């Protein structure tokens, strides 16, 4: 193992492994067992290599490890057996990406942008094979599918910012269009809103720098999209219209259901104060029917990451999570380098987009979510 002790070699190996973990997370249906998926293997290997990397001990990393330690304490105190396996999955996911600030960021940007075309080609091909009403890629949820695409979009922005080659940028524009296409096929309101915000923020910065060229580019892309994808746009509008007017899953009904599910755990913790500090255990929501006094008509997990952390990991867990996110925001906001290269506003908005999305779906064990957060730390510190 001596060759791994060379930090450059360890860094490169880690970049390869964590990029492959992200790629195989796209192919979420590749499972080695009921509990283990292919991306878990690459995540575990990335953790092993990460131990050989030089560790930073700044405030935000310390806050993250406090968060991890408390999640383990909460799990050990949980009366629900399934919490232990959920904790193991969370540790694998969170620890595997926690070394991103220790590696050369440019190398990671290159590797992730190398896997993006592979993922997009596979997803588009699969869409035209299955062609269902709400496309969800290889996930079981369209919103998780959109979250991964938003991570890709952010990495495309980073690559755009570091490259001056017109051919590369043309390819990146094509990838952005494909991502917009795929998000549209999901009929995910939150996904489309978050991607639209990301596109506006990205485009606004380009517009301010060169208004004339950007305006002409928007017109050209708009004409080409309308010319060659006009039918798709019509189907997209129809799909969203049907969801709001003919389905039971309207914006109002979906919001009411998710709020009821979130309040289910919050009310239980307040009514059973013995769980107030540590919660009922990570990932324990769907199995909480074994608890005395738990009443629920469904076994849905809490889709809201913030309220889930309170009910599953208690008040202490929620405070530690919020402290980590606030420190990340401060890290981005105080970065002189981000201010100089014009990425600070993009990073702040990207963090905001993912926080918004995290109150719509549960991101606790979701690798792309933590991948994005630690990328933002690396960008701010690089």
Helices and strands as residue ranges (DSSP letters): G 2-5, H 7-26, H 38-50, H 59-77, H 82-97, G 100-102, H 105-130, H 142-162, H 166-185, H 189-209, H 211-245, H 251-271, G 273-275, G 285-290, H 305-333, H 336-340, H 344-358, H 367-381
